[in-house]
C-alpha cells in the first residue's frame, strides 16, 4: 500500500510510506511556515516516489494536540488532497507517533536498560503557555491505546505521576521539555511515518479515524478586533 | 523562423472553470466561475459566534474555516453541477486578512491544486471586492476607480486592468469605515456588528443636525493625504458629543447622532472618490466591500455620480460582503490575462499590497 503521512503539530513533516517502508520524506522542525511548506513537501515526496496523488491508497494526518495554528494546515491539506485525488483520509493523534516510536524501538530490543515497561509509555509535548500535552499509552493491536489523556496540564501537576510511572518502568518520550520537573526523556524521535502505519491498521480494521483537530483548549479570545475603544467612558452613551 | 505549434490546454471556445476560495476573515466562501459567469457561490459565516464577544475572534474564525471549507466546496460543486475534475484552476485569497484565517484557505487551495494537477493563483482579497462586479455588470472599462469599504478596509484603487494594473491611491490611516460604524454602534448602545443598526437609526435622524468633522479633508492634511481616509477622529468626536450631553443632562437625539455621523463618513468617501475620478479621467466607479450596504453611502454616491457624469456600479449586497465569487472572478480575470500561476510555496500575506492583484512566481 501507498500511504502519505502529514503532520503539522510542531514542525512540518511529510513521508511517503510504500509497503511499510519509508520511500521518501521531507520536513522541517521549524514551528512556523506550515502553510508554505506542506504542499511543496507533499509534491516532493510524491515526485521522489514516482507517484501521482491519485496513486495513493490513504492519506494519514496528525490531529495534534497542538497549540499552533499550523495544526489546521496539515488537516486541511490532507482533507482537500484526499478529496481532489479520490483518496481516503485518516486522522491519528500526533502524540501516538511518539508512543509508536517507543513501542517499535522496544520491539527491536534497542530501548536500553530503562525499558522495564516496554508495553506502556507516557508522551509529553509542548503546549506552550508553560503547559504540556500528555497522554499515556499501551501498545495495542492497531497502534497505541490511550489509558490517560490526551490532556493539557502544567508540568508541575504531572511531576508526581511521572515519578510513580518511572518507578514502575514507564518511560517518558517527547521533545524533552521541563527536564527539571519531568526528568529526562527516552531518546525516541518523532517520526511522521508511524502515523501512516497506525492509520492503515485502523482503517483496515474499520476503527474510527476522525480527521478532527485535538485542540484541548477553548479558543483564546485575546486579540478581539475592535475590542479596544480608543475613547473614554463608553458607558456615558447608554 | 518556425516555432513549434502550441496546443491549447482547453477548448478555447469554452472559458476555463475557476474555483475560488475566500477565507480572509470570518466568512468561508467557495465559488465557481466560468469566464464571467457565476455558476455557484457558497458562503459559511462564523459571525454568530463572534457576536457574543463583540468582535472577530481570530482563533474562533480560523477553527470555523477548517470545519466549513470542505462542506462549502461540496455544496458549491453540487450547486454548479460540476465535479472537481472539471475545474481548470484554483484561486485563493492569500491576503490581506487575518493570518490564521488566510492560512486555512490557502493551505487547502494548494492541496486541491496539487491533487487536481491544476494551476493555483493566490489573489488579493480587496481587489476581489472590485473584480466581482464583472460577474454582475459585465466587462470593465479600460480605466475605472474602485472604492472598497468594509469592516477591515477602506481603500481607493485606480484600476487599468483588474489582473495586471491596480494602483492604490489611498486607504484609511486608522479605522476602516465599517469598523468606525461598529464602534459608534457600541457608543450608541447598539448590538454588534453595529453597521446595519447605526444605518437603520440614521434613517430616522437629521444628517445636518451635528457638524461632525470630515477627516483629512482640509488644508495641509488634504494636500498630504488627498485620497486617504481617517475615521478615528470622527469616532472620538461622536464619543465626546455623547459624553458632554450625558454630563450636562441636555437632551439629544440618538438618531441625529447616527445620521450626522453616517453623513460625515459617506461625504468623505464620496467626495474624495469623485475627486480621484476627475483627476484620473475615470468615468466609472465600482463600489465594493460589506460597507457598501450602507444606505447613505449608496444614496450619496448615486446622487453625486449622476451630477459628475460618472457611471456607478455597485454589485448586489450578497456580492459585497466577503464571498468566494469575488475570488473566483479575480482568478478568472487573471487566467484570461494569461498570467503564470503562483508558486506552491505561496505564503499568506496579511498585509498584502493592494497593488498586487495576484502573487506571481519570482522572476527568473
Boltz contact constraints between the chains, C-beta under 6 A:
constraints:
  - contact:
      token1: [A, 35]
      token2: [B, 103]
      max_distance: 6.0
  - contact:
      token1: [A, 35]
      token2: [B, 106]
      max_distance: 6.0
  - contact:
      token1: [A, 35]
      token2: [B, 107]
      max_distance: 6.0
  - contact:
      token1: [A, 35]
      token2: [B, 348]
      max_distance: 6.0
  - contact:
      token1: [A, 36]
      token2: [B, 345]
      max_distance: 6.0
  - contact:
      token1: [A, 36]
      token2: [B, 347]
      max_distance: 6.0
  - contact:
      token1: [A, 39]
      token2: [B, 110]
      max_distance: 6.0
  - contact:
      token1: [A, 39]
      token2: [B, 111]
      max_distance: 6.0
  - contact:
      token1: [A, 39]
      token2: [B, 114]
      max_distance: 6.0
  - contact:
      token1: [A, 39]
      token2: [B, 344]
      max_distance: 6.0
  - contact:
      token1: [A, 40]
      token2: [B, 344]
      max_distance: 6.0
  - contact:
      token1: [A, 40]
      token2: [B, 345]
      max_distance: 6.0
  - contact:
      token1: [A, 43]
      token2: [B, 114]
      max_distance: 6.0
  - contact:
      token1: [A, 53]
      token2: [B, 115]
      max_distance: 6.0
  - contact:
      token1: [A, 69]
      token2: [B, 100]
      max_distance: 6.0
  - contact:
      token1: [A, 69]
      token2: [B, 103]
      max_distance: 6.0
  - contact:
      token1: [A, 72]
      token2: [B, 66]
      max_distance: 6.0
  - contact:
      token1: [A, 72]
      token2: [B, 104]
      max_distance: 6.0
  - contact:
      token1: [A, 73]
      token2: [B, 107]
      max_distance: 6.0
  - contact:
      token1: [A, 76]
      token2: [B, 66]
      max_distance: 6.0
  - contact:
      token1: [A, 76]
      token2: [B, 104]
      max_distance: 6.0
  - contact:
      token1: [A, 76]
      token2: [B, 107]
      max_distance: 6.0
  - contact:
      token1: [A, 76]
      token2: [B, 108]
      max_distance: 6.0
  - contact:
      token1: [A, 77]
      token2: [B, 107]
      max_distance: 6.0
  - contact:
      token1: [A, 77]
      token2: [B, 111]
      max_distance: 6.0
  - contact:
      token1: [A, 79]
      token2: [B, 70]
      max_distance: 6.0
  - contact:
      token1: [A, 80]
      token2: [B, 108]
      max_distance: 6.0
  - contact:
      token1: [A, 80]
      token2: [B, 111]
      max_distance: 6.0
  - contact:
      token1: [A, 80]
      token2: [B, 112]
      max_distance: 6.0
  - contact:
      token1: [A, 81]
      token2: [B, 111]
      max_distance: 6.0
  - contact:
      token1: [A, 81]
      token2: [B, 115]
      max_distance: 6.0
  - contact:
      token1: [A, 84]
      token2: [B, 84]
      max_distance: 6.0
  - contact:
      token1: [A, 84]
      token2: [B, 112]
      max_distance: 6.0
  - contact:
      token1: [A, 84]
      token2: [B, 115]
      max_distance: 6.0
  - contact:
      token1: [A, 84]
      token2: [B, 116]
      max_distance: 6.0
  - contact:
      token1: [A, 85]
      token2: [B, 115]
      max_distance: 6.0
  - contact:
      token1: [A, 219]
      token2: [B, 59]
      max_distance: 6.0
  - contact:
      token1: [A, 219]
      token2: [B, 60]
      max_distance: 6.0
  - contact:
      token1: [A, 220]
      token2: [B, 59]
      max_distance: 6.0
  - contact:
      token1: [A, 221]
      token2: [B, 53]
      max_distance: 6.0
  - contact:
      token1: [A, 221]
      token2: [B, 57]
      max_distance: 6.0
  - contact:
      token1: [A, 223]
      token2: [B, 58]
      max_distance: 6.0
  - contact:
      token1: [A, 224]
      token2: [B, 53]
      max_distance: 6.0
  - contact:
      token1: [A, 224]
      token2: [B, 55]
      max_distance: 6.0
  - contact:
      token1: [A, 224]
      token2: [B, 57]
      max_distance: 6.0
  - contact:
      token1: [A, 225]
      token2: [B, 55]
      max_distance: 6.0
  - contact:
      token1: [A, 225]
      token2: [B, 56]
      max_distance: 6.0
  - contact:
      token1: [A, 226]
      token2: [B, 55]
      max_distance: 6.0
  - contact:
      token1: [A, 226]
      token2: [B, 179]
      max_distance: 6.0
  - contact:
      token1: [A, 226]
      token2: [B, 182]
      max_distance: 6.0
  - contact:
      token1: [A, 227]
      token2: [B, 55]
      max_distance: 6.0
  - contact:
      token1: [A, 231]
      token2: [B, 236]
      max_distance: 6.0
  - contact:
      token1: [A, 231]
      token2: [B, 239]
      max_distance: 6.0
  - contact:
      token1: [A, 233]
      token2: [B, 243]
      max_distance: 6.0
  - contact:
      token1: [A, 234]
      token2: [B, 187]
      max_distance: 6.0
  - contact:
      token1: [A, 236]
      token2: [B, 242]
      max_distance: 6.0
  - contact:
      token1: [A, 236]
      token2: [B, 243]
      max_distance: 6.0
  - contact:
      token1: [A, 236]
      token2: [B, 246]
      max_distance: 6.0
  - contact:
      token1: [A, 237]
      token2: [B, 187]
      max_distance: 6.0
  - contact:
      token1: [A, 237]
      token2: [B, 188]
      max_distance: 6.0
  - contact:
      token1: [A, 237]
      token2: [B, 242]
      max_distance: 6.0
  - contact:
      token1: [A, 238]
      token2: [B, 189]
      max_distance: 6.0
